[in-house]
Amino acid sequence: MSLFRRDKENGKAAVVRATDAAPPVDLMRFERLVQSSIRLRELGDAYEAIERRASRDAVSFNEALEALDREHVRG
């Protein structure tokens, strides 16, 4: 994929190559994260509680969110 723009100095089209540097997005996991977030908010778990859990377990916010949601689902 290339993006095109004019070179201001000589008026010719300059080609800028777009790299695929970003990792692919797992859309199913993203949807589960959204649903988990909604469920936890409805259950009264605050954003700060998820942040504390992530810090305590030394994991990412998303991993802490998934862990808390699993705990609520399992009871």
N, C-alpha and C positions, 0 to 999 in steps of 0.2 A: 504494500500500500504506500502510495506517495502523496505528499501534500505539495501543491504547486503555489508559487508566489513569484512576483516579478522582482528581479534584482534592480534596486534603485539606481545603481551606477550605470548599467548598460542597457536596461530595459528588457533584457532577456529573461525568460522563465527559469527560475532556479528550482531545482528539485530537492525537496527535503524528505529524507527517508524516515518513516515512522517505524520504530522498532517495537517488537512485542516483548517489552521488558517486564510488563506486569504479569504476575502469575494468573492462571485461569481461575475464575470464580466458580465455586461449587454452589450453584443456585439452589439446590435442594437443602444444603446445610444452611444457607442464608435464610431460606423460608422457615426452617425449623427454629433458627435463632430468633426470628421475629415472633413466631408463635410462642416460643418459650418466654420471651420477654413480656409479651402481653399477659400470659398466664401468671407469671410471677408477680407482675404488677397488680393483677386482680386479686392475688392471694395476699397482698400486702408487703411483699418483699421489695424494699427500696433499692434504688440504684447503688446507694452507698454500701448496702449489705453485700451486693455482688462484688463491688470493688474491694471490700475488706476480705472477702473469701478468696478473690484472685491474689491479693497480696499475701494472705496467710499461706495459701497453698503454692505460691510462686508459679502461678499459671496465668494465661491470658484471661482477659475479661470474658471472652466468648466461652472459654473452657469452664470457667467458674459458673457462668450462666447455665451451660448445659448440665453441669453437675448438680446445681441446685434444683433445676427442673426435674432431673431424674429422681432426686430424693423426694420431691413432692409427689411425683407420679407413683413411686413405689410405696409411699406412705410412711 
